[in-house]
Amino acid sequence: MKILKYIIPAVLVMFGLGACENMDELYKDYLKEGSIYSGKISDLNVHSGYERVVLSWNNPSDNVSKKIYIGYGMSEVEEEIIIDEMVDSYEITDLSDYTTYFFDVRTMDEYGNKSLASTVTTQVFTHVHLEGVGVPVFSIIRDQEVGAAQIAINNLSGPTNFFTGIVWSCKNDAGELLAQGEHIIKPVDLEASIAKYNGTNVIYLADDSWIYDAEDFDLGETYNFEYTISYFPCIFREKTMDGYYVYDKICSDSVPVDGSAAAVCIEGSIDAGNAEARFELDKTPFTFLSDERLYGLYWSNGAPLPLVTLNGKEVESSVIYVKGGYRNATHDNPVGPIETIWDNATAVDTGTGKTTYGATFWHNNGYGYPYSFFIDFGREVNIYAMRFFHALGATGGYSPKDFELWVSNDQNPNDGILEGWTKLGDYSNPSGPNTTYDQAYVEGIRHSIYGDDTYTPTFRYFRWVGKTELGPFDAATSTSRIAELKFYGKESVAEE
């Protein structure tokens, strides 16, 4: 028994010494790690999108936290996510079961022990929020005077949706594509619009590029539209006495929705200026015709030299082109080439601050009137109107007043004689108080070819005949100046 009495204390001492050693190790770990528990996250935020959220937070600075735990559901945790690193934001998608979600975010140590919870509840946009939005209303307006038809769309925003963009196409009953277009609001413009959005600013849109030939749409006919419209769904809280909506939330995602609609073509008025921009001919293929057989050689004393062969006989060019005296428009042209009148070059007038076509121009220096120049349009076209732009300071003189327009569709131009000329008409540029600054230099003086914007016959070759000048005529010093010419119409489609 004595032996046992001494053995037992010895064993206890040994165990005690081992325990103290383990406690020292735990204490050392505690001092090294700073805490034995995972720290709680702070500043939990949530941003709601369409069927998704982005959670963000600040992580604790301890050395124990190794993972992130996220639990979520309608009002309690139904789904769990464990992330094996210390991220500070996370996106959760496919949230389509509920419109309101509860989120529980915590840190975890390496053994899976959770920290204290940080929670947040938020509304999430789902298909439910799409059910109350309005659908776009299409219209087709045909303007007989302008000779164009414009597509317009109404009902693009409302109390539960804020329009961000649309892509659409229009077909007839036979399924032929007649028109298509898009309008996407730039992000910088969206931010400004959302800031003042009150649910009552329903958007009506008639984009300048949605203008087409009137012949493409028949009055009274129905046309079919397919579209994808995108918008921010909205959740409004109440409607004020003034009729404005107070919003709890606007979705952070622009949601695309496909749909279809129909519209009947009706008669109405559209902005002629917009129509003109849509139908301005591309002047890249234009070429100035410099063949001397079109003009005659150097003009001496107003008489052309006989050099053109017509039907086997040598005749003066005056026989071909109505009367003598038409000068080559490029003769003595120190300012710039004839192409200046269709180069679309603009400059800011320092006196008014307006962008004009008048600062660059061509002129025919010192040889008076009448004169001609010829343009190859580079393809067969039909036009219904043109615009004339004065050179700056030339509205009271130094610009043509009366002029003629001629066209030809000669199929054999290589013989040097353009045949089959058709005179489109006689025209006159107004001057002085009858011409505003904007007409002369910014917008241009519009001339309808036939007075009713109907199209000319098909042609390729164009002839301008300047006859008189706006200012006092002086054959020795006359400088006929033209800043720009624009033509409106369409390229001819070859018949099969």
Phi, psi and omega in degrees: 000322178300318181299314179298321181298325180278329181292317185300311177300324180296318179295317180298321178297319180298314178296321180296318178297320178294320180296318179299322179296317178295321179296323177298321180294318178297319180296320177298316178298320180298314180295323183288317186272341177085336180200154176257004180239148173293137181282157180275139176289164178227165175054053178287124179234156179221136177242123185268129172244202178271112181057031178202159172223157170240116177265142176217153184197175173252131181276153176289165184261009182285170179259004182271323184291125183236340186221168176241133177249134175229126173239145182206159178179195182288309179224354177210173183289121176242333178233146181232145177228133176240124182251124188276035174201166186269073176282162178241012173201156181201138178258133176243125183249180178059039176268078185246359184281322184231165173263346176232132182234147175255135180234136179237117183239131181217165168265164178223148174276183185290347180262001179092007177283131185271153174277183171294153188273146164243130187232158176204147177238137182211156172279139178239136181282129180225187179303336179300324183281356177267346187287335183262001184283153177280165177252147181294147180246117181269151173217151177237115183250121180253124180254109183294323183292318181281336182077032183216161176234142182237137173272135177226154181226133179242171175064045184268349174218163180192190183299331184246009177207143179240115186296134176237341179174160178210142173235132186215162173219152182234132180229156174273182183295338179277358179085010179280134179286121182255325184201155175205156182192174177208156174212112182244126180282131180294146181306320182294326178285329179297316182301317180292323182290318180296324182300329181246018180284130180230013175085350181255348183275072178292129188271130170250131187230125172228083186296142180301332182276354182266047180240132188226169178299133180301332181291345180284342185229130180262135179301135178086349180276151180260137181234150188253138181242138168243137185213157167235113180254140179241142180201164171271117171295150183230152173239112180260149184267316183201165176249126185282173178298332180277000178091006180268154180261137175258125188258133171281322187200142170239130185302145179274355179248139171274121189257124177276138178226128179273150178195177178220156181205171178224153180212145177262134178289123180239161179274139180189190181247138173235168182289114183298325179298318178295320179297320180298317180299323180292328187254011177293129181289141173291123184264006178303320181283355184298142175222132174282132180269118185248006180301124184296339179292344175281334188243337193094161176289191181307130185277122180240119180059030174077007183243124179283150175282142177286116181214352185265132177263123181230120181054041176082001181239145177275121184228162175286149180297338179297334179291325182281318187251056167070299181205160183285171175096354179284118185268154174292123188291346179268358184293128179053073186235081186284341186282316182181169181289165180300332181299345178303331184280001172219033181265357179059023180283132179239161177208157179272125176284115184297335181287327183245341184079005182268146176279123186233167172261003191272350187280333175248135183201166175254150169214154179255101195272119165076015182237008168067196182242163351282165176209165180227155161218154186238138179234132169268115182289351175083353176192165180283134184222169168230134179238158177235346180200165174215163175234141179245131179244128177286152166287148182304132179080007186251011183286339178262001180173172178065020175222149180297142172257291181265137179207163178242152173238132179232150176223154179215149174237043181305128182270358180225068185286346185290346178280358177084355180239111176279123185247174176070036181290138175238127178279123180281325179160177175254139185224160182216131176275128175289163181217174174060226183293346180277357180233121177280165178302313182297320178299316186289320191239337186253304184269330184088153178272118186273131176239114173286131187300313182246006179090345181230014177062027169279159186278150175284167168299162179295134178210167174234328186252138188234140180230125174260133177237105175276131187244320180221165182248153179294319182270184177301133184275129176221109186300335183277331186238001184302130177232098182284117186246133175228125181274319185195147171234135175235144182234141184237129181171220184205156173284140181285141178261123182295134179283135180275000000 
